[in-house]
Amino acid sequence: MRFLALAARLLATVAILLVAIWVAGAIWYQGPAALALRLALIALSLAAVAFALTCLWRRRLAWVAAYAAAFAGMLIWWSTIQPSANLEWSPEVAQTVTATIDGDIATVAHVRNFAFTSLDLPTSPATLTWETRRYDLTQVDGLDVISLYWMGPAIGHTYFSFTFKDGTALVFSAEIRKEKGEPYSPIAGFFKVFELAILAGDERDFIGWRVYAPNEDIQMFRTNASPAEARALLEGLLKLGNEVAAHPRFYNTLTANCTTEIWLLADHLGAGLPLDWRTVLSGYVPDYLYDLGRLDTSHTLSQLRDKGRLQGRAKAALEQGLTGAAFSKALREGVPRPMPAP
């Protein structure tokens, strides 16, 4: 019994410390604008934590319960913070994808097709192009997964690119919807700082832009998703885009980012809702797909990474002025494509 009581107090201590970290972050990112007041509230919360822990170990549980009640009040305040659809957005996320599907025809609005010439956002209205496109869903040909790495193998951003029989492609990306001039912070992404954006765009835009970041590594992996599976996932992403546009959601560094797309991918490829750490550390999504047998397993994963690197191909395609299907074809030269799954 003594051991159980000690274990219970240790678990409660860990829980209180985790709560303390979350509370401090919530106050820092969502508390009063005045820095001095935020710091004072954080100091007060830490003092309350120290008092609660002292009471826990002295078995004054009524005060621990009071701390729990105060935390419940914090959660009520937290629930009142709602995402917005009407802020001054950064140009690259000013629009989010929406679509209507009539039978086999999808009319996709807000397809981004910017003409980037550097990492800086273009400023000329002529280069900030949002298009409405019509797609015949019976012409969906396949699905490619593109992983963008900028800080090691564990952390990556995942794009889904749907190919059509005429050689064109449509890319999807789940990203933060930054306000103008707003810096990105992965820590802030846990605290309702950013809204979520579901974007669709042209490969010359989404992939060509990364050419201007030579230290990044962008890799394409062609999957064996059947046309029917690819179409189902495409329709799922269009539905998700409509939902997010109609009912804004917060981005979350852990649970509501490109991982949202990966769970949709796994579900539509028949893997169900995966309990796999690689769906959170999205840099390892190719490893996950390889183990599922969804990539070309006649090559090693290392070989697929080498053959799928896009920086050089994308740069050459841009220099040649390629667009549309020609640009997409150039990206895929030499990238192994497995036979469709039965």
Beta strands, then each sheet from edge to edge (+ up, - down):
strand 1: 98-102
strand 2: 105-112
strand 3: 130-136
strand 4: 140-149
strand 5: 156-164
strand 6: 169-177
strand 7: 195-201
strand 8: 217-222
sheet 1: 1+ 2- 3+
sheet 2: 1+ 2- 7- 6+ 5- 4+ 8-
end
